[in-house]
Amino acid sequence: MAKHTFELTTEASAMLKQYRENRRSLGVKVSYNDIASEAIKLYCLSQQRDRAEEIFEKAMEHRFQKFESRLASMVAAVGVDVAMILSETLETIAAYEENQGKKYQDIYQELRQEGVALFNRHRAFKLDAFK
């Protein structure tokens, strides 16, 4: 293995000497190379942990965004259905009384379109309001 020499700052050199003295006082023989190797390993492990946390945070953020989007879609669909049911209740009676020959599917499609239009006009239910 190739030997490398590092120039340390005065503070780093003092910290290294202090660490070595502490280890020796505990009865552990340790060289500067061992200390440097351990420090490099710990640094690399901390970098890997930080990267793993970053990846996890991005994955969770993506999941939350998908969840919010799906929840907003569900709220929108429920709102359309409620608007449709309310308008259907009022208009179906009038439609049957006026046009006895009209098919139920036609009435349903018309009311569905009106419900969507009513829902889209209401500012609180716009999908952009959920972001």
Summary of the structure (lengths in Angstrom):
residues: 131
radius of gyration: 34.9
end to end distance: 56.2
largest distance: 101.1
contacts: 275
relative contact order: 0.07
helix: 82%
strand: 0%
